Amino acid sequence: MDYFVYILQCKDKTLYTGSTNNLEKRLKAHNELKSGAHYTKIRRPVKLVYFEKYNNKNKALLRELEIKGLTRFEKINLIK
């Protein structure tokens, strides 16, 4: 099974980082469902601006934490 670490850009231009094993379903949840993260729910619409693919859940979760620790400037450079 594949796992994804992703960065979303919210309507207010803030960035949100997360991970999932179904990127398409999770993006839909962020934009349309009540089950989306509260942070993105109040900043819709969101768009996918970056993702990385892993075949190991632990590696994806570690990478998510690593990205969350980056500054906004560092995240923007990563996206580019």
mmCIF file of the N, C-alpha and C atoms, coordinates in Angstrom:
data_MODEL
# 
_entry.id   MODEL 
# 
loop_
_atom_site.group_PDB 
_atom_site.id 
_atom_site.type_symbol 
_atom_site.label_atom_id 
_atom_site.label_alt_id 
_atom_site.label_comp_id 
_atom_site.label_asym_id 
_atom_site.label_entity_id 
_atom_site.label_seq_id 
_atom_site.pdbx_PDB_ins_code 
_atom_site.Cartn_x 
_atom_site.Cartn_y 
_atom_site.Cartn_z 
_atom_site.occupancy 
_atom_site.B_iso_or_equiv 
_atom_site.pdbx_formal_charge 
_atom_site.auth_seq_id 
_atom_site.auth_comp_id 
_atom_site.auth_asym_id 
_atom_site.auth_atom_id 
_atom_site.pdbx_PDB_model_num 
ATOM 1   N N  . MET A 1 1  ? 0.840   -1.180 0.000  1.00 0.00 ? 1  MET A N  1 
ATOM 2   C CA . MET A 1 1  ? 0.000   0.000  0.000  1.00 0.00 ? 1  MET A CA 1 
ATOM 3   C C  . MET A 1 1  ? 0.885   1.244  0.000  1.00 0.00 ? 1  MET A C  1 
ATOM 4   N N  . ASP A 1 2  ? 0.457   2.235  -0.756 1.00 0.00 ? 2  ASP A N  1 
ATOM 5   C CA . ASP A 1 2  ? 1.193   3.495  -0.821 1.00 0.00 ? 2  ASP A CA 1 
ATOM 6   C C  . ASP A 1 2  ? 0.665   4.478  0.217  1.00 0.00 ? 2  ASP A C  1 
ATOM 7   N N  . TYR A 1 3  ? 1.560   5.313  0.691  1.00 0.00 ? 3  TYR A N  1 
ATOM 8   C CA . TYR A 1 3  ? 1.224   6.371  1.643  1.00 0.00 ? 3  TYR A CA 1 
ATOM 9   C C  . TYR A 1 3  ? 1.748   7.685  1.088  1.00 0.00 ? 3  TYR A C  1 
ATOM 10  N N  . PHE A 1 4  ? 1.032   8.746  1.361  1.00 0.00 ? 4  PHE A N  1 
ATOM 11  C CA . PHE A 1 4  ? 1.373   10.050 0.822  1.00 0.00 ? 4  PHE A CA 1 
ATOM 12  C C  . PHE A 1 4  ? 1.511   11.079 1.933  1.00 0.00 ? 4  PHE A C  1 
ATOM 13  N N  . VAL A 1 5  ? 2.489   11.940 1.791  1.00 0.00 ? 5  VAL A N  1 
ATOM 14  C CA . VAL A 1 5  ? 2.636   13.120 2.620  1.00 0.00 ? 5  VAL A CA 1 
ATOM 15  C C  . VAL A 1 5  ? 2.338   14.279 1.677  1.00 0.00 ? 5  VAL A C  1 
ATOM 16  N N  . TYR A 1 6  ? 1.494   15.196 2.126  1.00 0.00 ? 6  TYR A N  1 
ATOM 17  C CA . TYR A 1 6  ? 1.051   16.242 1.209  1.00 0.00 ? 6  TYR A CA 1 
ATOM 18  C C  . TYR A 1 6  ? 1.021   17.606 1.885  1.00 0.00 ? 6  TYR A C  1 
ATOM 19  N N  . ILE A 1 7  ? 1.060   18.624 1.041  1.00 0.00 ? 7  ILE A N  1 
ATOM 20  C CA . ILE A 1 7  ? 0.895   19.997 1.506  1.00 0.00 ? 7  ILE A CA 1 
ATOM 21  C C  . ILE A 1 7  ? -0.248  20.603 0.701  1.00 0.00 ? 7  ILE A C  1 
ATOM 22  N N  . LEU A 1 8  ? -1.179  21.214 1.439  1.00 0.00 ? 8  LEU A N  1 
ATOM 23  C CA . LEU A 1 8  ? -2.293  21.912 0.823  1.00 0.00 ? 8  LEU A CA 1 
ATOM 24  C C  . LEU A 1 8  ? -2.116  23.408 1.014  1.00 0.00 ? 8  LEU A C  1 
ATOM 25  N N  . GLN A 1 9  ? -2.575  24.171 0.047  1.00 0.00 ? 9  GLN A N  1 
ATOM 26  C CA . GLN A 1 9  ? -2.645  25.609 0.219  1.00 0.00 ? 9  GLN A CA 1 
ATOM 27  C C  . GLN A 1 9  ? -4.117  25.961 0.415  1.00 0.00 ? 9  GLN A C  1 
ATOM 28  N N  . CYS A 1 10 ? -4.399  26.652 1.501  1.00 0.00 ? 10 CYS A N  1 
ATOM 29  C CA . CYS A 1 10 ? -5.764  27.040 1.836  1.00 0.00 ? 10 CYS A CA 1 
ATOM 30  C C  . CYS A 1 10 ? -6.133  28.357 1.161  1.00 0.00 ? 10 CYS A C  1 
ATOM 31  N N  . LYS A 1 11 ? -7.424  28.662 1.195  1.00 0.00 ? 11 LYS A N  1 
ATOM 32  C CA . LYS A 1 11 ? -7.933  29.896 0.591  1.00 0.00 ? 11 LYS A CA 1 
ATOM 33  C C  . LYS A 1 11 ? -7.224  31.133 1.126  1.00 0.00 ? 11 LYS A C  1 
ATOM 34  N N  . ASP A 1 12 ? -6.853  31.099 2.406  1.00 0.00 ? 12 ASP A N  1 
ATOM 35  C CA . ASP A 1 12 ? -6.178  32.254 3.016  1.00 0.00 ? 12 ASP A CA 1 
ATOM 36  C C  . ASP A 1 12 ? -4.660  32.217 2.816  1.00 0.00 ? 12 ASP A C  1 
ATOM 37  N N  . LYS A 1 13 ? -4.193  31.320 1.930  1.00 0.00 ? 13 LYS A N  1 
ATOM 38  C CA . LYS A 1 13 ? -2.777  31.178 1.552  1.00 0.00 ? 13 LYS A CA 1 
ATOM 39  C C  . LYS A 1 13 ? -1.916  30.494 2.627  1.00 0.00 ? 13 LYS A C  1 
ATOM 40  N N  . THR A 1 14 ? -2.525  30.011 3.705  1.00 0.00 ? 14 THR A N  1 
ATOM 41  C CA . THR A 1 14 ? -1.766  29.229 4.677  1.00 0.00 ? 14 THR A CA 1 
ATOM 42  C C  . THR A 1 14 ? -1.537  27.834 4.117  1.00 0.00 ? 14 THR A C  1 
ATOM 43  N N  . LEU A 1 15 ? -0.586  27.120 4.712  1.00 0.00 ? 15 LEU A N  1 
ATOM 44  C CA . LEU A 1 15 ? -0.244  25.778 4.262  1.00 0.00 ? 15 LEU A CA 1 
ATOM 45  C C  . LEU A 1 15 ? -0.621  24.755 5.332  1.00 0.00 ? 15 LEU A C  1 
ATOM 46  N N  . TYR A 1 16 ? -1.087  23.608 4.890  1.00 0.00 ? 16 TYR A N  1 
ATOM 47  C CA . TYR A 1 16 ? -1.471  22.517 5.782  1.00 0.00 ? 16 TYR A CA 1 
ATOM 48  C C  . TYR A 1 16 ? -0.742  21.263 5.319  1.00 0.00 ? 16 TYR A C  1 
ATOM 49  N N  . THR A 1 17 ? -0.116  20.555 6.240  1.00 0.00 ? 17 THR A N  1 
ATOM 50  C CA . THR A 1 17 ? 0.605   19.323 5.917  1.00 0.00 ? 17 THR A CA 1 
ATOM 51  C C  . THR A 1 17 ? -0.097  18.137 6.561  1.00 0.00 ? 17 THR A C  1 
ATOM 52  N N  . GLY A 1 18 ? -0.222  17.052 5.811  1.00 0.00 ? 18 GLY A N  1 
ATOM 53  C CA . GLY A 1 18 ? -0.858  15.847 6.336  1.00 0.00 ? 18 GLY A CA 1 
ATOM 54  C C  . GLY A 1 18 ? -0.330  14.615 5.640  1.00 0.00 ? 18 GLY A C  1 
ATOM 55  N N  . SER A 1 19 ? -0.889  13.463 6.010  1.00 0.00 ? 19 SER A N  1 
ATOM 56  C CA . SER A 1 19 ? -0.519  12.199 5.364  1.00 0.00 ? 19 SER A CA 1 
ATOM 57  C C  . SER A 1 19 ? -1.761  11.322 5.256  1.00 0.00 ? 19 SER A C  1 
ATOM 58  N N  . THR A 1 20 ? -1.736  10.415 4.292  1.00 0.00 ? 20 THR A N  1 
ATOM 59  C CA . THR A 1 20 ? -2.878  9.549  4.031  1.00 0.00 ? 20 THR A CA 1 
ATOM 60  C C  . THR A 1 20 ? -2.445  8.376  3.164  1.00 0.00 ? 20 THR A C  1 
ATOM 61  N N  . ASN A 1 21 ? -3.316  7.377  3.092  1.00 0.00 ? 21 ASN A N  1 
ATOM 62  C CA . ASN A 1 21 ? -3.064  6.279  2.156  1.00 0.00 ? 21 ASN A CA 1 
ATOM 63  C C  . ASN A 1 21 ? -3.981  6.391  0.932  1.00 0.00 ? 21 ASN A C  1 
ATOM 64  N N  . ASN A 1 22 ? -4.822  7.433  0.891  1.00 0.00 ? 22 ASN A N  1 
ATOM 65  C CA . ASN A 1 22 ? -5.694  7.671  -0.256 1.00 0.00 ? 22 ASN A CA 1 
ATOM 66  C C  . ASN A 1 22 ? -5.778  9.185  -0.477 1.00 0.00 ? 22 ASN A C  1 
ATOM 67  N N  . LEU A 1 23 ? -4.899  9.681  -1.303 1.00 0.00 ? 23 LEU A N  1 
ATOM 68  C CA . LEU A 1 23 ? -4.753  11.120 -1.493 1.00 0.00 ? 23 LEU A CA 1 
ATOM 69  C C  . LEU A 1 23 ? -6.014  11.759 -2.078 1.00 0.00 ? 23 LEU A C  1 
ATOM 70  N N  . GLU A 1 24 ? -6.601  11.142 -3.067 1.00 0.00 ? 24 GLU A N  1 
ATOM 71  C CA . GLU A 1 24 ? -7.794  11.693 -3.704 1.00 0.00 ? 24 GLU A CA 1 
ATOM 72  C C  . GLU A 1 24 ? -8.960  11.787 -2.710 1.00 0.00 ? 24 GLU A C  1 
ATOM 73  N N  . LYS A 1 25 ? -9.172  10.736 -1.952 1.00 0.00 ? 25 LYS A N  1 
ATOM 74  C CA . LYS A 1 25 ? -10.247 10.708 -0.956 1.00 0.00 ? 25 LYS A CA 1 
ATOM 75  C C  . LYS A 1 25 ? -10.007 11.750 0.140  1.00 0.00 ? 25 LYS A C  1 
ATOM 76  N N  . ARG A 1 26 ? -8.768  11.888 0.574  1.00 0.00 ? 26 ARG A N  1 
ATOM 77  C CA . ARG A 1 26 ? -8.445  12.833 1.643  1.00 0.00 ? 26 ARG A CA 1 
ATOM 78  C C  . ARG A 1 26 ? -8.618  14.277 1.169  1.00 0.00 ? 26 ARG A C  1 
ATOM 79  N N  . LEU A 1 27 ? -8.213  14.561 -0.062 1.00 0.00 ? 27 LEU A N  1 
ATOM 80  C CA . LEU A 1 27 ? -8.390  15.904 -0.612 1.00 0.00 ? 27 LEU A CA 1 
ATOM 81  C C  . LEU A 1 27 ? -9.877  16.253 -0.688 1.00 0.00 ? 27 LEU A C  1 
ATOM 82  N N  . LYS A 1 28 ? -10.690 15.298 -1.098 1.00 0.00 ? 28 LYS A N  1 
ATOM 83  C CA . LYS A 1 28 ? -12.141 15.506 -1.132 1.00 0.00 ? 28 LYS A CA 1 
ATOM 84  C C  . LYS A 1 28 ? -12.668 15.787 0.274  1.00 0.00 ? 28 LYS A C  1 
ATOM 85  N N  . ALA A 1 29 ? -12.180 15.054 1.264  1.00 0.00 ? 29 ALA A N  1 
ATOM 86  C CA . ALA A 1 29 ? -12.611 15.269 2.649  1.00 0.00 ? 29 ALA A CA 1 
ATOM 87  C C  . ALA A 1 29 ? -12.247 16.682 3.111  1.00 0.00 ? 29 ALA A C  1 
ATOM 88  N N  . HIS A 1 30 ? -11.050 17.133 2.777  1.00 0.00 ? 30 HIS A N  1 
ATOM 89  C CA . HIS A 1 30 ? -10.626 18.474 3.173  1.00 0.00 ? 30 HIS A CA 1 
ATOM 90  C C  . HIS A 1 30 ? -11.522 19.553 2.548  1.00 0.00 ? 30 HIS A C  1 
ATOM 91  N N  . ASN A 1 31 ? -11.974 19.309 1.334  1.00 0.00 ? 31 ASN A N  1 
ATOM 92  C CA . ASN A 1 31 ? -12.741 20.325 0.616  1.00 0.00 ? 31 ASN A CA 1 
ATOM 93  C C  . ASN A 1 31 ? -14.252 20.213 0.762  1.00 0.00 ? 31 ASN A C  1 
ATOM 94  N N  . GLU A 1 32 ? -14.769 19.016 1.024  1.00 0.00 ? 32 GLU A N  1 
ATOM 95  C CA . GLU A 1 32 ? -16.213 18.846 0.920  1.00 0.00 ? 32 GLU A CA 1 
ATOM 96  C C  . GLU A 1 32 ? -16.900 18.237 2.133  1.00 0.00 ? 32 GLU A C  1 
ATOM 97  N N  . LEU A 1 33 ? -16.226 17.416 2.892  1.00 0.00 ? 33 LEU A N  1 
ATOM 98  C CA . LEU A 1 33 ? -16.907 16.649 3.936  1.00 0.00 ? 33 LEU A CA 1 
ATOM 99  C C  . LEU A 1 33 ? -16.763 17.266 5.315  1.00 0.00 ? 33 LEU A C  1 
ATOM 100 N N  . LYS A 1 34 ? -17.674 16.899 6.198  1.00 0.00 ? 34 LYS A N  1 
ATOM 101 C CA . LYS A 1 34 ? -17.586 17.331 7.590  1.00 0.00 ? 34 LYS A CA 1 
ATOM 102 C C  . LYS A 1 34 ? -16.403 16.679 8.288  1.00 0.00 ? 34 LYS A C  1 
ATOM 103 N N  . SER A 1 35 ? -15.912 15.566 7.733  1.00 0.00 ? 35 SER A N  1 
ATOM 104 C CA . SER A 1 35 ? -14.803 14.835 8.353  1.00 0.00 ? 35 SER A CA 1 
ATOM 105 C C  . SER A 1 35 ? -13.431 15.416 8.033  1.00 0.00 ? 35 SER A C  1 
ATOM 106 N N  . GLY A 1 36 ? -13.388 16.463 7.225  1.00 0.00 ? 36 GLY A N  1 
ATOM 107 C CA . GLY A 1 36 ? -12.109 17.101 6.923  1.00 0.00 ? 36 GLY A CA 1 
ATOM 108 C C  . GLY A 1 36 ? -11.534 17.748 8.171  1.00 0.00 ? 36 GLY A C  1 
ATOM 109 N N  . ALA A 1 37 ? -10.245 17.974 8.181  1.00 0.00 ? 37 ALA A N  1 
ATOM 110 C CA . ALA A 1 37 ? -9.594  18.607 9.329  1.00 0.00 ? 37 ALA A CA 1 
ATOM 111 C C  . ALA A 1 37 ? -10.208 19.972 9.600  1.00 0.00 ? 37 ALA A C  1 
ATOM 112 N N  . HIS A 1 38 ? -10.397 20.305 10.852 1.00 0.00 ? 38 HIS A N  1 
ATOM 113 C CA . HIS A 1 38 ? -10.997 21.583 11.228 1.00 0.00 ? 38 HIS A CA 1 
ATOM 114 C C  . HIS A 1 38 ? -10.214 22.751 10.618 1.00 0.00 ? 38 HIS A C  1 
ATOM 115 N N  . TYR A 1 39 ? -8.899  22.656 10.630 1.00 0.00 ? 39 TYR A N  1 
ATOM 116 C CA . TYR A 1 39 ? -8.063  23.739 10.098 1.00 0.00 ? 39 TYR A CA 1 
ATOM 117 C C  . TYR A 1 39 ? -8.445  24.058 8.658  1.00 0.00 ? 39 TYR A C  1 
ATOM 118 N N  . THR A 1 40 ? -8.577  23.017 7.832  1.00 0.00 ? 40 THR A N  1 
ATOM 119 C CA . THR A 1 40 ? -8.890  23.257 6.419  1.00 0.00 ? 40 THR A CA 1 
ATOM 120 C C  . THR A 1 40 ? -10.374 23.513 6.205  1.00 0.00 ? 40 THR A C  1 
ATOM 121 N N  . LYS A 1 41 ? -11.208 22.967 7.066  1.00 0.00 ? 41 LYS A N  1 
ATOM 122 C CA . LYS A 1 41 ? -12.654 23.126 6.921  1.00 0.00 ? 41 LYS A CA 1 
ATOM 123 C C  . LYS A 1 41 ? -13.064 24.596 6.943  1.00 0.00 ? 41 LYS A C  1 
ATOM 124 N N  . ILE A 1 42 ? -12.372 25.395 7.742  1.00 0.00 ? 42 ILE A N  1 
ATOM 125 C CA . ILE A 1 42 ? -12.721 26.811 7.841  1.00 0.00 ? 42 ILE A CA 1 
ATOM 126 C C  . ILE A 1 42 ? -11.896 27.676 6.882  1.00 0.00 ? 42 ILE A C  1 
ATOM 127 N N  . ARG A 1 43 ? -11.096 27.029 6.038  1.00 0.00 ? 43 ARG A N  1 
ATOM 128 C CA . ARG A 1 43 ? -10.251 27.757 5.081  1.00 0.00 ? 43 ARG A CA 1 
ATOM 129 C C  . ARG A 1 43 ? -10.417 27.216 3.659  1.00 0.00 ? 43 ARG A C  1 
ATOM 130 N N  . ARG A 1 44 ? -11.578 26.694 3.361  1.00 0.00 ? 44 ARG A N  1 
ATOM 131 C CA . ARG A 1 44 ? -11.842 26.127 2.043  1.00 0.00 ? 44 ARG A CA 1 
ATOM 132 C C  . ARG A 1 44 ? -12.041 27.219 1.013  1.00 0.00 ? 44 ARG A C  1 
ATOM 133 N N  . PRO A 1 45 ? -11.759 26.917 -0.251 1.00 0.00 ? 45 PRO A N  1 
ATOM 134 C CA . PRO A 1 45 ? -11.243 25.655 -0.761 1.00 0.00 ? 45 PRO A CA 1 
ATOM 135 C C  . PRO A 1 45 ? -9.737  25.529 -0.550 1.00 0.00 ? 45 PRO A C  1 
ATOM 136 N N  . VAL A 1 46 ? -9.292  24.300 -0.560 1.00 0.00 ? 46 VAL A N  1 
ATOM 137 C CA . VAL A 1 46 ? -7.859  24.022 -0.476 1.00 0.00 ? 46 VAL A CA 1 
ATOM 138 C C  . VAL A 1 46 ? -7.423  23.364 -1.780 1.00 0.00 ? 46 VAL A C  1 
ATOM 139 N N  . LYS A 1 47 ? -6.143  23.518 -2.093 1.00 0.00 ? 47 LYS A N  1 
ATOM 140 C CA . LYS A 1 47 ? -5.634  22.843 -3.291 1.00 0.00 ? 47 LYS A CA 1 
ATOM 141 C C  . LYS A 1 47 ? -4.325  22.142 -2.946 1.00 0.00 ? 47 LYS A C  1 
ATOM 142 N N  . LEU A 1 48 ? -4.130  21.017 -3.577 1.00 0.00 ? 48 LEU A N  1 
ATOM 143 C CA . LEU A 1 48 ? -2.915  20.237 -3.394 1.00 0.00 ? 48 LEU A CA 1 
ATOM 144 C C  . LEU A 1 48 ? -1.774  20.932 -4.125 1.00 0.00 ? 48 LEU A C  1 
ATOM 145 N N  . VAL A 1 49 ? -0.703  21.249 -3.390 1.00 0.00 ? 49 VAL A N  1 
ATOM 146 C CA . VAL A 1 49 ? 0.430   21.934 -4.018 1.00 0.00 ? 49 VAL A CA 1 
ATOM 147 C C  . VAL A 1 49 ? 1.701   21.091 -3.991 1.00 0.00 ? 49 VAL A C  1 
ATOM 148 N N  . TYR A 1 50 ? 1.693   19.981 -3.212 1.00 0.00 ? 50 TYR A N  1 
ATOM 149 C CA . TYR A 1 50 ? 2.902   19.162 -3.116 1.00 0.00 ? 50 TYR A CA 1 
ATOM 150 C C  . TYR A 1 50 ? 2.542   17.817 -2.502 1.00 0.00 ? 50 TYR A C  1 
ATOM 151 N N  . PHE A 1 51 ? 3.197   16.757 -2.973 1.00 0.00 ? 51 PHE A N  1 
ATOM 152 C CA . PHE A 1 51 ? 3.079   15.461 -2.302 1.00 0.00 ? 51 PHE A CA 1 
ATOM 153 C C  . PHE A 1 51 ? 4.305   14.607 -2.552 1.00 0.00 ? 51 PHE A C  1 
ATOM 154 N N  . GLU A 1 52 ? 4.531   13.686 -1.639 1.00 0.00 ? 52 GLU A N  1 
ATOM 155 C CA . GLU A 1 52 ? 5.573   12.666 -1.760 1.00 0.00 ? 52 GLU A CA 1 
ATOM 156 C C  . GLU A 1 52 ? 4.907   11.320 -1.521 1.00 0.00 ? 52 GLU A C  1 
ATOM 157 N N  . LYS A 1 53 ? 5.398   10.292 -2.189 1.00 0.00 ? 53 LYS A N  1 
ATOM 158 C CA . LYS A 1 53 ? 4.817   8.953  -2.101 1.00 0.00 ? 53 LYS A CA 1 
ATOM 159 C C  . LYS A 1 53 ? 5.796   8.014  -1.403 1.00 0.00 ? 53 LYS A C  1 
ATOM 160 N N  . TYR A 1 54 ? 5.255   7.205  -0.486 1.00 0.00 ? 54 TYR A N  1 
ATOM 161 C CA . TYR A 1 54 ? 6.058   6.235  0.264  1.00 0.00 ? 54 TYR A CA 1 
ATOM 162 C C  . TYR A 1 54 ? 5.367   4.888  0.239  1.00 0.00 ? 54 TYR A C  1 
ATOM 163 N N  . ASN A 1 55 ? 6.144   3.825  0.363  1.00 0.00 ? 55 ASN A N  1 
ATOM 164 C CA . ASN A 1 55 ? 5.548   2.491  0.450  1.00 0.00 ? 55 ASN A CA 1 
ATOM 165 C C  . ASN A 1 55 ? 5.591   1.965  1.889  1.00 0.00 ? 55 ASN A C  1 
ATOM 166 N N  . ASN A 1 56 ? 5.869   2.860  2.829  1.00 0.00 ? 56 ASN A N  1 
ATOM 167 C CA . ASN A 1 56 ? 5.967   2.495  4.235  1.00 0.00 ? 56 ASN A CA 1 
ATOM 168 C C  . ASN A 1 56 ? 5.294   3.583  5.070  1.00 0.00 ? 56 ASN A C  1 
ATOM 169 N N  . LYS A 1 57 ? 4.300   3.195  5.871  1.00 0.00 ? 57 LYS A N  1 
ATOM 170 C CA . LYS A 1 57 ? 3.541   4.159  6.659  1.00 0.00 ? 57 LYS A CA 1 
ATOM 171 C C  . LYS A 1 57 ? 4.424   4.917  7.649  1.00 0.00 ? 57 LYS A C  1 
ATOM 172 N N  . ASN A 1 58 ? 5.324   4.220  8.313  1.00 0.00 ? 58 ASN A N  1 
ATOM 173 C CA . ASN A 1 58 ? 6.194   4.876  9.294  1.00 0.00 ? 58 ASN A CA 1 
ATOM 174 C C  . ASN A 1 58 ? 7.082   5.933  8.663  1.00 0.00 ? 58 ASN A C  1 
ATOM 175 N N  . LYS A 1 59 ? 7.614   5.635  7.476  1.00 0.00 ? 59 LYS A N  1 
ATOM 176 C CA . LYS A 1 59 ? 8.447   6.622  6.781  1.00 0.00 ? 59 LYS A CA 1 
ATOM 177 C C  . LYS A 1 59 ? 7.625   7.852  6.408  1.00 0.00 ? 59 LYS A C  1 
ATOM 178 N N  . ALA A 1 60 ? 6.387   7.615  5.974  1.00 0.00 ? 60 ALA A N  1 
ATOM 179 C CA . ALA A 1 60 ? 5.519   8.734  5.616  1.00 0.00 ? 60 ALA A CA 1 
ATOM 180 C C  . ALA A 1 60 ? 5.208   9.592  6.841  1.00 0.00 ? 60 ALA A C  1 
ATOM 181 N N  . LEU A 1 61 ? 4.920   8.957  7.970  1.00 0.00 ? 61 LEU A N  1 
ATOM 182 C CA . LEU A 1 61 ? 4.610   9.708  9.186  1.00 0.00 ? 61 LEU A CA 1 
ATOM 183 C C  . LEU A 1 61 ? 5.816   10.493 9.688  1.00 0.00 ? 61 LEU A C  1 
ATOM 184 N N  . LEU A 1 62 ? 6.997   9.891  9.587  1.00 0.00 ? 62 LEU A N  1 
ATOM 185 C CA . LEU A 1 62 ? 8.215   10.614 9.982  1.00 0.00 ? 62 LEU A CA 1 
ATOM 186 C C  . LEU A 1 62 ? 8.455   11.817 9.084  1.00 0.00 ? 62 LEU A C  1 
ATOM 187 N N  . ARG A 1 63 ? 8.208   11.628 7.796  1.00 0.00 ? 63 ARG A N  1 
ATOM 188 C CA . ARG A 1 63 ? 8.396   12.732 6.854  1.00 0.00 ? 63 ARG A CA 1 
ATOM 189 C C  . ARG A 1 63 ? 7.363   13.836 7.102  1.00 0.00 ? 63 ARG A C  1 
ATOM 190 N N  . GLU A 1 64 ? 6.127   13.446 7.432  1.00 0.00 ? 64 GLU A N  1 
ATOM 191 C CA . GLU A 1 64 ? 5.105   14.437 7.751  1.00 0.00 ? 64 GLU A CA 1 
ATOM 192 C C  . GLU A 1 64 ? 5.562   15.306 8.929  1.00 0.00 ? 64 GLU A C  1 
ATOM 193 N N  . LEU A 1 65 ? 6.071   14.679 9.972  1.00 0.00 ? 65 LEU A N  1 
ATOM 194 C CA . LEU A 1 65 ? 6.562   15.424 11.130 1.00 0.00 ? 65 LEU A CA 1 
ATOM 195 C C  . LEU A 1 65 ? 7.718   16.335 10.754 1.00 0.00 ? 65 LEU A C  1 
ATOM 196 N N  . GLU A 1 66 ? 8.589   15.830 9.893  1.00 0.00 ? 66 GLU A N  1 
ATOM 197 C CA . GLU A 1 66 ? 9.736   16.626 9.433  1.00 0.00 ? 66 GLU A CA 1 
ATOM 198 C C  . GLU A 1 66 ? 9.256   17.871 8.694  1.00 0.00 ? 66 GLU A C  1 
ATOM 199 N N  . ILE A 1 67 ? 8.307   17.704 7.794  1.00 0.00 ? 67 ILE A N  1 
ATOM 200 C CA . ILE A 1 67 ? 7.794   18.835 7.021  1.00 0.00 ? 67 ILE A CA 1 
ATOM 201 C C  . ILE A 1 67 ? 7.062   19.809 7.931  1.00 0.00 ? 67 ILE A C  1 
ATOM 202 N N  . LYS A 1 68 ? 6.294   19.299 8.874  1.00 0.00 ? 68 LYS A N  1 
ATOM 203 C CA . LYS A 1 68 ? 5.580   20.176 9.807  1.00 0.00 ? 68 LYS A CA 1 
ATOM 204 C C  . LYS A 1 68 ? 6.546   21.021 10.630 1.00 0.00 ? 68 LYS A C  1 
ATOM 205 N N  . GLY A 1 69 ? 7.768   20.554 10.800 1.00 0.00 ? 69 GLY A N  1 
ATOM 206 C CA . GLY A 1 69 ? 8.771   21.299 11.545 1.00 0.00 ? 69 GLY A CA 1 
ATOM 207 C C  . GLY A 1 69 ? 9.475   22.372 10.741 1.00 0.00 ? 69 GLY A C  1 
ATOM 208 N N  . LEU A 1 70 ? 9.226   22.403 9.438  1.00 0.00 ? 70 LEU A N  1 
ATOM 209 C CA . LEU A 1 70 ? 9.852   23.403 8.576  1.00 0.00 ? 70 LEU A CA 1 
ATOM 210 C C  . LEU A 1 70 ? 9.164   24.757 8.742  1.00 0.00 ? 70 LEU A C  1 
ATOM 211 N N  . THR A 1 71 ? 9.897   25.800 8.456  1.00 0.00 ? 71 THR A N  1 
ATOM 212 C CA . THR A 1 71 ? 9.290   27.131 8.436  1.00 0.00 ? 71 THR A CA 1 
ATOM 213 C C  . THR A 1 71 ? 8.453   27.267 7.163  1.00 0.00 ? 71 THR A C  1 
ATOM 214 N N  . ARG A 1 72 ? 7.620   28.274 7.117  1.00 0.00 ? 72 ARG A N  1 
ATOM 215 C CA . ARG A 1 72 ? 6.818   28.518 5.912  1.00 0.00 ? 72 ARG A CA 1 
ATOM 216 C C  . ARG A 1 72 ? 7.727   28.720 4.699  1.00 0.00 ? 72 ARG A C  1 
ATOM 217 N N  . PHE A 1 73 ? 8.789   29.485 4.882  1.00 0.00 ? 73 PHE A N  1 
ATOM 218 C CA . PHE A 1 73 ? 9.738   29.726 3.799  1.00 0.00 ? 73 PHE A CA 1 
ATOM 219 C C  . PHE A 1 73 ? 10.328  28.401 3.290  1.00 0.00 ? 73 PHE A C  1 
ATOM 220 N N  . GLU A 1 74 ? 10.706  27.529 4.194  1.00 0.00 ? 74 GLU A N  1 
ATOM 221 C CA . GLU A 1 74 ? 11.279  26.228 3.806  1.00 0.00 ? 74 GLU A CA 1 
ATOM 222 C C  . GLU A 1 74 ? 10.233  25.361 3.091  1.00 0.00 ? 74 GLU A C  1 
ATOM 223 N N  . LYS A 1 75 ? 8.978   25.415 3.532  1.00 0.00 ? 75 LYS A N  1 
ATOM 224 C CA . LYS A 1 75 ? 7.925   24.660 2.862  1.00 0.00 ? 75 LYS A CA 1 
ATOM 225 C C  . LYS A 1 75 ? 7.697   25.183 1.447  1.00 0.00 ? 75 LYS A C  1 
ATOM 226 N N  . ILE A 1 76 ? 7.715   26.491 1.288  1.00 0.00 ? 76 ILE A N  1 
ATOM 227 C CA . ILE A 1 76 ? 7.530   27.077 -0.044 1.00 0.00 ? 76 ILE A CA 1 
ATOM 228 C C  . ILE A 1 76 ? 8.673   26.655 -0.960 1.00 0.00 ? 76 ILE A C  1 
ATOM 229 N N  . ASN A 1 77 ? 9.890   26.635 -0.460 1.00 0.00 ? 77 ASN A N  1 
ATOM 230 C CA . ASN A 1 77 ? 11.020  26.161 -1.262 1.00 0.00 ? 77 ASN A CA 1 
ATOM 231 C C  . ASN A 1 77 ? 10.874  24.689 -1.624 1.00 0.00 ? 77 ASN A C  1 
ATOM 232 N N  . LEU A 1 78 ? 10.349  23.888 -0.716 1.00 0.00 ? 78 LEU A N  1 
ATOM 233 C CA . LEU A 1 78 ? 10.113  22.478 -0.985 1.00 0.00 ? 78 LEU A CA 1 
ATOM 234 C C  . LEU A 1 78 ? 9.079   22.311 -2.100 1.00 0.00 ? 78 LEU A C  1 
ATOM 235 N N  . ILE A 1 79 ? 8.029   23.107 -2.032 1.00 0.00 ? 79 ILE A N  1 
ATOM 236 C CA . ILE A 1 79 ? 6.970   23.051 -3.040 1.00 0.00 ? 79 ILE A CA 1 
ATOM 237 C C  . ILE A 1 79 ? 7.507   23.395 -4.427 1.00 0.00 ? 79 ILE A C  1 
ATOM 238 N N  . LYS A 1 80 ? 8.426   24.348 -4.471 1.00 0.00 ? 80 LYS A N  1 
ATOM 239 C CA . LYS A 1 80 ? 9.001   24.768 -5.762 1.00 0.00 ? 80 LYS A CA 1 
ATOM 240 C C  . LYS A 1 80 ? 9.883   23.674 -6.291 1.00 0.00 ? 80 LYS A C  1 
# 
